Amino acid sequence: MQEEQAQQIRQQVVRYLRKRCHPQEVDDLVQDCLYRVLVAEARGLTTEPELVSRICHAVWVDHVRRSQRRNELEYMVEEDCAPVSWEEQLVISIDVHACLQRLTASERDLVQRHYIDGETCASIGERLGIDEETVKKRLQRLKQKLRNLLADYGGGT
C-alpha cells in the first residue's frame, strides 16, 4: 500500500468513526480498521472505499457489542420493546441492502459519501458543483425515499 493511499484510507476511517464513537475511542478503532485493511490487502483484496466502509462498520459493530456486554445493557429499539434478535437484525440489514439496490447510482453514491464515509454536504456540493443546500435537500428526499422503500419491504423506519 502506498503512503498516499494509506492516508486516504485513514481519513475515510476517521470520518466514519468520528460520527459514531466517543472521541477517546476513535484512535483505537482506527488502528483496528487499518489492521483489518492490511490483512484484507495481504489476502489479495483491493482496498476500494466500499471495502473500507464495510470494515469500518464491522469494527464499529464489534465495539458496540463489546460495550453493551461490558455494561450489561441490551440494545432496545424503543423503551417498551423487547431486544432485537439477531434474526431480526439480519432481516433489517437485508431490507436496507435491498432498498439501497433500488436507488440510482448517483443516489447510492450520495448515501455512501454522506452517511457512510462522513463527507459533509459542503464538500459533496463542491465535488458536484452544486449548492450545499441542494445537497441537503437531496439527502432529505433520499431519506424519505428509503423510508418508503423500507416500508414496502416490511422493515422499520
N, C-alpha and C positions, 0 to 999 in steps of 0.2 A: 504494500500500500504506500502510495506516495504521500509526502508531507501535506500537500495541498488537499488531497482527497481526505486524509485523516482529519484535517482541520474542519473541512466541510461537514464530515460525519459528526464530529464532536459538536459543532454548532447546532446541527439538527437534533442531536440527542439532548443537549442542554435546553433548547427551546421546548421540546416535548415535555421534559420532566419539570421544568420551572412552572408550567401551568398546572401541574398535578401534585407536586410534592412540597413539603416544607423546605425552605432554603437550606437548612442544615443537612438535609438528607440527599440533596441533589448530587453532590460530588461523588459520594459512594455509589450511587445508582448510575451515574455517568460512567464510572470506571467499569462497573459490571456490564453495561451495554457495550462499551468499547471492547472489552474482553470477548464478549459473545460475537461481535462483528469480526474480530480477528479469527476466532475459531471457525466462523462461517466461511471466511475467505480462505483459510487453510484447507477447508474441505472442498474448495473449488467453486463456491457460490460467488456470484458477482454482488458486490455491495451497492445495490441500487437503493434509492431513497425508500421504496416500498418495503424492502427487506429490513432496512434500518428502523423504519417505523414499527414494523412487526416485532422486532427485537425490543425496542423501547417499551412497547405495550406489554410484552411478556414480562420484562423486568419490573415494570410498574405493578402489574397484577400480582406477581410474586411478592413484591414489597407490601402491597395492601393486605394480602393474605397473611403474611408473617405478622404484620401489625395487628391484625384482627385476632390472631391466635394469642399473641402476646398480651393483648388487653382483654382477652376472653369476651370479645364483642362479636355479635353476629351482624352481618350485613342485612339491613332491613330496607325494603322498598318504600314502605310507609310506616308510620308509627305503630299502627294496629295490625300490621300484616305479618304473616309468617316469613321466615327467611326464604330467600330464593334458592331452590335446589340447583345442583349442578346441571341437571337435565333442563330446567327452565332457563338457566343461563345459556346453555348450548342452543336452545331453540331461539332465544332472543338474538344471539350472535348470528345465527343462520338467517333470521329475518332481516337483520341490519345488513348483512352481506348481500342478500338478495335485493334489498331496496337500493343499495349503492350501485348494483349492477344495472338497475333500471334508469339511472341518471345518465345524462350525456357525458362524454369525455371531459368537456370543459367544466361541467358541474362537479364531477368527481375530482378533477384537478383542484377546483376551488375548495372543496371539502378537505381534501388531503393537505393542501398548503396551509389553510387556516386552522382547522380543528386538530389535525394530526401533527403537522410539522410546527405549528405555533407561529406561523408567519402573520404579521399584522396586516390589517386592512390597508393601511397606507402603503406598505411595501408591495402588496399584491396589486393595488391600484397603479403604482409606479410601473410595475412589470407589464401590466396590461394596457397602460396608457389611458386609464380612466380615473375618475374622481374616487376618493376614499369613501364618500357617502354612497356612491353607486355600488361599490363592493359590499358595503354593509347591507344595502337593500337586497342585493342578490343573495347574500348569505341568509337574510331573514326569509326570503321566498324559498330558498333551498331547505331551510329548517321546516317550514310548513309543508313543503312537498314531501320531505322524508317522514314527517308525522303522518301524513295521509297515506303514504305507501306502507308504513308500518301498520297502520290501522287496517289496510287491505289484507295484510298478511296475518292479522290477528295479534300482532305484537303490541307492546306498550307504547306510550307516547314519550 
